[in-house]
């Protein structure tokens, strides 16, 4: 049984601009507005984005101060926006039309911030209890959390509508802690707003972490406290004292043998920023890796290349926004039939609720001395491929597979007639 070292600890997350990538949706919605209104076409898109965000925040702040209702704020931000760009004040019908166009595009482009989904899952796997604490209407925020794939990862969701107050009121933070049965002394608040999240969290006795992707500092003095600043959710482990899965395989030679142990991967199976690998996909890719190693050990290089081709197509299909149909692969013997039976390279799969771990057993390759360097390079590249799948870097993973294919093509003597190219496979893409 896995140890759960943080079972009494709670982590409170803000939603908007922390787990939810509001800026991405906003950047996607404004061009839809420009395409629908002649009066917006001549304006710079970035200027419109900035002014709409400013208008939104002004109206929203009035709502948070209980000066206007949520519905009034929704209309007021459009009026403020029109004023910001020098247009006459819109009437009720025009506001409704504007909101329909804007909301349709905005909602269609909702997504989580980079690394958020994986961090929520890893926190859960390490025993942390999670709650979303967000200013806004319950219906809207639940729908938003569902759309970006985080609702089911939180133990509780507390909104200002339910609490009867807004952050930074300590009542919201106390309510969240009480709902989890946790203690403030073992709890954290992570958010992007200094005045709402950090101020309220510190006043409630929580440790606070400021999330700011554009910040250049790593610590900030706020309300008499040194508050850590993270630029990416992937930095959370170092601040919350837990570790992400890591693999450090040993690859060494003994006479005519290459020995490898410790290869594996531990992959999140929920939709992430760039990649959605289902459990079935991870299981399939795991078998293919074992098949590649088995084929290499038997010098069945065409078969190994065929497996790598299948892996490239499967990863590309699961990646966003890579177009797997644009990938071109050709080599002699491409019609090779793959064997589904893999017996010589055993591995173990551990399925969890939101992730899959794969551990490959120690394996001894009997190889010619002339290809040992190529073999070691292939093994290292395949572990890098696994690492990149774990880190939500599908393009880097595809380049790893491409490199292995070309190495094996060279060993098989078919390098000059092997083609592997397409989106995500260029050596200079990220």
N, C-alpha and C positions, 0 to 999 in steps of 0.2 A: 504494500500500500504506500502511495506517495505521501510524504510528510507535508503537513499544512502549517507552516511556521507563523502565519499571520492571521489565524482564524478569529482573533479578537479585534483586528484592525479594520477600520472603515475608510473608504476613500470617497469623498464627495466631488462630483464633476459638474462644472457648468456645462450647458449644452451649446448655446449659440456662440460661434467663434472659438469654441474650445473642442468639442467633439463634432459639432456640425460646421462644415466649411461654408459659411455664409458668403464669403468673398467669391468663391467659385460660382455659386448660384447667381449672385448679383452680376458678375462679369458675363454670365451667359444670358441673363434676362435683358440687360440694357440693349444689346444689338437687336433683339426682337422688337423692342420699342422703336428703335431707329428705323427698322424696316417697315414699321406699320404707320409711322407718322412722318410726313414730309418736313414738318417743322423741326424735327430732331436730326435730320440727315446731315446737316452742315456742322453739327456739334461734334467735338472730339469725344470719342467713346470714353476715354479715361476720365475726362472732365465730367461727363454725365454720371459716371459711376461714383466719383467722389462727391458730387453735389447731391445725388440721390441718397447716398449713405449718410451724408450730413443731415439731410432733411428727415430721414428715417429716425436717426438718433435723437434729433431735437423733439420730434413728436413722441417718441418712445419714452424719453426722459420725463416729459410732462405726464404721461400715463403712470410711470413709476412713482411720481410724486402725488398720485391720486388727484391731479388737476383736471384730467379728462379721462373718459372711458377708453377701453381698448378699441371699440368700434370707431370712436371719434378720431383716435390717433391714426387708425388705418387710412382714413380719408385725409386727415390733416397733412400727413407726410407727402401726399401727392400734390396738394395745394402749395406746400412749401417748396417742393421740387420745381414746379412750374415757375414760381416766383424767382427761384435761384437762377434759372436759365433765361429769365426775361420774357416769359410768356404770360399772357393774361390768365387770370384765375379760372380754372376749369369749373364747369357746373357739375351737378350730381351725376348726370348721364355720362359725361366725359370721364369723370373719375372712375365710374364703374367699368367703362370700356378699357381705360388704361390699366386698371387693376386686373382685369381678366386676361389681358395680353401678358402683362408682367408676371402674374402668378403662375400662369401655365408654363412658361419657360423656366421660371425660378424653381418650381416644384419638380419639373422634369430633370433638373440638373443637381438635385440635392445629393450630397455625398458626405461621408465622414472625413475629417481631417486626416492627413497621412499618419499611419501607424496607430491610430486610435483604436480600431477594432482589435488588433492584435494585443495591444496593451491591456485592454479590458479583459480579454480572455486570459492572458498570462497572470493578471492580478487575481482573477477568480481561481485559477489553478493553483495559485500560491496562498489561497485562503482568505484573501481580502474580501470584504463585503462592499458592494458598490451602490451608490445612490446618485441619481441626477438631481441637481438642485437648480431650478431654472425660473427666471422671471417670465411670466407669460400665461396664456390660457391653457388649461389642462388638455383640451381637445387638440389644439394646434401643436403643442409640444409633444404629446404622445404620438401624433401622426408623423411629426418630424423625426422623432427618435426611431420610429418603425421604418421610415423611408431610408434612413442611413444605416440601418442594421445594428443599432445598439440597444433598442428597447429591451429585448429579451436577455441582454447581458447585464442589465442592472437589477439589483434586488428590489429597489424602490425608485420611484420618480416623484419628487416633490415640486409642485409649481406654486408660484405666488398666488394664483387664484385659489388654490386649496388652502394655503397657509394663511391667507387673509392679510398678507404683507409681502413686501418685496425685499430682496437683498439690497443693502447689507443688514437689514433687520436680523438680529440674532435669533429671532423666533424661528425663522426658516431653517437655520443651521441646527438649532436644538431639536426641532421636529424631525429632521433627517436622522440625527444621531439616535434619538429615542426610538424611531421606527425600526432601526437596525439593532437596537439593544446594545449599542457600542458606547465607548467612552471617548470624550473629546481629546483626552491625553494620548489616545492611540489612533487618532483620526487626522485626515488630511483634506484640504480643499484645493482643487486644481481648477484655475480659471484664468480668463484673459483680462478681466476687469479689475483694476486696482481698487476702485471705489466700491464695487458691488461684491466681488468674490473675495479678494484678499482682505479688505477692511472688515467685512462681516465675519469671515473665517477666523481671523486673529482675535476679534472681540469675543468670539464664541469659544476660544481656547484651543482651536485647531492649529496644526502646522499648515502653512500655506505655501503653494508653489504657483508662481506666475507663468502662464503659458503665453509666449510672444514670439512667433516665428521670425519677426523682423528685428528683434532686439539684438544688440551686440554685447550686452553685459550678461554675466552669469549669476550675479547677486545684486539685489537692490535693497536699499534701506527704505522700508515702508512702515509707517506708523510705529517707529521705534524698534523695528525688528528687521534683521537681515533675512530677506526672502529669496530663496533660490529662483532663478529664471531659467526656464527651459525653452529651447527653440524648436524642439521636436518631441513628440510623445515618446519616441524611442529612448529618451534620456530618463524616463521615470524610474527604471530599475535602480540606478545609482542613488536616487534620492529616497526611494521607498525600501531599499535594502532587500531586493530580491534579484534573482538572476534569470536571464533568458536562456533557453536551450542553446548549447554550443557543442560542436563536435571537433575534435582535434585528432584525426586519424594518424596512426603510425604507419609509415611506409618504409620498409628497409629491405636490403638484399642480403641473401646468403647463398654464395656460390651461384648456381644457375636458377635460383628462385627469387621471386619478389614476394614479400609477405606484407599483407595489409590487414590492419585491425582498427576498429573504432570509427568506421564510416557510418554515416546515418543522416537522418533529417527529422525535424519535429516541426510540422507545418500546420498553421491555422487553416481550418476548413470552412470559415465564414467569408463572405465577400469582403475583400479588402480594397485598398485604394487603387491598385493596379492589377490585382490577380484574385480570381476566385477558383480555388482548387477544392472540389468536393472530395469526400472520403473515397468514393469510387475512383476518382481520378488519381488521388495520391496512391491508392493501392495499386492501380495499373502502372503508374510511373515507377513505383518501387520494384515491381516485378520486372519491368523493362531494364532497370539498372542492373539487377541481378543477372538478367539475360545477357546484357552487354559484357559483363565480367566473365560469364561462362563462355560466351562466344570467343572472347579474346583468349581465354585460357586454352581453347581448342583450336585457335588460329582460324576461326570462322569469321573473318573480318567483314565479309559482305553482309553476313547475318547481323553482326554488331552494328554496322552502318545502317542497315534497315531498321533496327530497333531505335537507333538515335533519330532517324527520320520521323518515326512514329511519335517519339517523345517531343520533338520540335513542334510537330503539328498539334499535339495535345496541349502543350503549354501555351502556344500561340492562341489557340481557341479559347483558353481560359483567361487570357490576358486582355486588358483594355488599355488603349484602344487599338491594339495590333490587329491588322487584317491578315488572318492566316492564309487566305486564298491568294495573297500576293507573294507568298514564299515559294521560291523555285528551288527544287532539289532534283538532281539527276546524277546517276553514276552507273557504271556497268553492273548488270545483275540486279537492277532495281526491282524486278518482279519476284525477287526471292521470297519464298513463303516462310514466315516466322514460326518457330516451334513454340507452343504454349507451355511445354514441359520444361521447368527449370529446377534442377535437382542438386547441382554441384555448388551453388552459391547460396547457402541458407540465410534467411533473414527473419526478423520478428517484427510484427506490427502490433502496436498498442493503440487502440482507438479510445479517445476520450470524447466528451460531449461536443467540444468545439475544435478539436485538433487531432492529429495523428502523428505518432512517433514511429520511426522505422530504424531499427538497429541491424546492421549487417554483421555476421559473424566473421571471425578471423579466417582469412583465406590465403592459401599459398599458390602462387602462380609459378608453374614450371615454364620458364621462357628462355629463349635464346639470348645470349649476352648482348647480341647486336641490337635487340629491340627493348632492352630493359629500361633505357632512358625514356623511350616513347611510352612504355607501359606506365612508368611512374608518373609521367606527365598527364596521361589519360586519367589515372586514379585521382590525382590532385584536382584536375579540371572537373571531374564528376562530383567531388566533394564541394568544390566551389559552386557548381550548379545547384546542389542541394542547399547550400548556404544562401544562395540568391533567391531560391524559392521561399525559404524561411523568411527572408528580409523583404519580400514583396518587390523583388527586382526582376521581373520576367525577361526584360531585354538582355540583361547581363546573363541570366540563366540560358537563354537561347544562344548567346555568343559562346558560352562554355560548351554547349552541345555541338555547335558548329566546329569549334576547334578540335574537339575529340574526333568528329567525323573526318576532318581533313588529315589528322595525324594517322588514323587507321587507314585512310585511303592511300597515304604515302607508304605505310608499311605493306599494304596489299599491292602496291605498284599501279594504282589507278588514279593517282592524284591529279594528273593533267586532264583527265576526263570526268572529274567530279566537280559538280557545281552546287553550291549552297549559298543562296542569296535571297534577299527580300527584307521587308520591314522588320526591324528588331535585330537583324543579323549583321548589320554593318558594324565594323570594328570601332567606328568613331561615334556611335550613338550611346546614350545613357539608358 
